[in-house]
Amino acid sequence: MVDRIDTRLFVDTIQYILSPREAYIAEQQWRVVKRSVDARQRELRVHLTVLVDEQGKPIAKDAPIPLYQAPVFQDVHQAEHSVTIIGAGPAGLFAALTLLEHGIKPIIYERGKEVSARKRDIALLNRNEGLNPESNYCFGEGGAGTFSDGKLFSRSKKRGNMQRVMELFHYFGAPDTVLYEAHAHIGSDKLPTIIKNIRECILAHGGEIHFETKIESLSPFTSHLSPIILAIGHSAHDTYRMLAAEGVALETKGFAMGVRAEHPQSLINKLMYHSTNVEYVGNASYSLVTQVDGRGVYSFCMCPGGHIVPAGSEAGSCVVNGMSASHRNSPYANSGMVVQINPEDIPGDDPLRGLEYQESLERLAYSEAHNSQLSIVNYQLSTAPAQRLKDFVEGRASKDLPACSYLPGIVPSRLDLWLPVHIGKRLQQGFRDFDRKYPGFLTNEAVILGVESRSSSAVRIPRDPETLESISTPGLYPCGEGAGYAGGITSSALDGINAALAISKKCAEE
């Protein structure tokens, strides 16, 4: 981190529209503040916004001008105030960093393992050597996003300083590109190191982190009348049930479910960039959305040059997700393809009915994968049911399956028959709509896997919009994806920051 200096050299910015090669060269030389790829025309263009001096000359990339004001963390070993944080995902970790900035001691409890040990459990899961229900793609230091691509962008329009989230990621080791890329990305191979750096900072300044510690009741914490930040993540189904039993207000919220689709990356490059030459821009991504019978059908967590991974947290269920390493250089492109589900789509009034609906479909997917004749011969714990994309849309069995990035293995299955009608039929029409926009998208070179069910929480923990406290439990601050107020790494981190700021303000007034 450079020291602060006289920044009067900075006068303005200029936007350039360049070829991919020209933009690549410029990025090595100039201080870039914004970058995006424009694929609307047959010829790719890159929009670069760069800093210029008072003569209008681009400022060099290595110029000693600070990128931002570095955070100042206080020593809290003997702090007057402390805050309990349940969950060490982005909401919990960024809340902890914010508390350190305000001289408050964070005490974090995380049910899973620290990130290095978590990587070993994930390797076993990918090799079909067993699922650790407390240490997997969902649970553990860094949260679900740590091994799910590390995308630092969100559709969420949350209030707060989103740029500060990017700056903190950069401060702890993310590349400069996170500060200016339109769709910033770290990669599942690089994010664990950044998470470790955040942990070491929290500990060095007097915070505490307790791994492999599952909170089964709030009573030990609420009896001390100290604030609790609840940052549990969207997959902590058992914690939701504990909260309901202890009288914390919960409500069903809208969510989405569907499948994960995988295409050859070369095909996606051709459809999106009109070329397979992506030397200077990297593999293409896409964002697709349509409306079918009054519900949204859309792509989610698109991973160019990525892999599909087993993302369940309970035995006897099948959940898939996607990830990419920093270089995004695998031959596959995958994305969640999901259908909007509203609370009124699920009968009853139980606030956990959406969660139970998720679980029922995850168990069905597991059953379909393991009841097939093939999987009885080659029984695999994380085998996923799959179908060629065009076969799914046209309602026929796939005689065989294409090569797939999903390491635990896939087996042929009639997803068109067993997916609930209100999901399956909308997905079929959605794929037809996407093919009209990008002819060739609907192909049997692509394969779909079931099910993509953890794109968001099906539960919200209602809170006061001003104080951010639970409406039923004073001193409890629900935040992040698990509370139903975020959707991804950055919006979760920002929500954690906002919860910590609310607590800091309250402590200052005492």
Disulfide bonds with the S-S distance in Angstrom:
none
